[in-house]
Amino acid sequence: MIKNPYRIILRPIITEKSTLLKEKNREVCFEVNPKANKIEIKKAAEQLFKIKVERVRIQNMRGKMRRVGRSAGKKKDWKKAYVKLKEGEKMIEYFEAV
């Protein structure tokens, strides 16, 4: 069980898909600790951003294969979480570089 919310939610994921989900479905996408579960992610989001969460969906992502010259390696596996906000809650605003 992870106690610190800063160790559960690592960073926001800003892509075209996550921006669309943010605008249409009130969902925000984060990279989270691979050992965190839905309950811990929900509590961490509510504590960090002072919001109410309706539901959390998580997805395990496989690390991609990478090559540098002759040597091949693999990026680490990671976990993604889609956090849906309750109706009436203000949207989480984080810096989006344009």
HELIX and SHEET records of a PDB file:
HELIX    1   1 PRO A    5  ILE A    8  1                                   4    
HELIX    2   2 GLU A   16  ASN A   25  1                                  10    
HELIX    3   3 LYS A   38  PHE A   49  1                                  12    
SHEET    1   A 4 ILE A   9  PRO A  12  0                                        
SHEET    2   A 4 GLU A  27  VAL A  32 -1                                        
SHEET    3   A 4 TRP A  78  LEU A  85 -1                                        
SHEET    4   A 4 VAL A  53  MET A  61 -1                                        
SHEET    1   B 2 MET A  65  VAL A  68  0                                        
SHEET    2   B 2 SER A  71  LYS A  74 -1                                        
END                                                                             
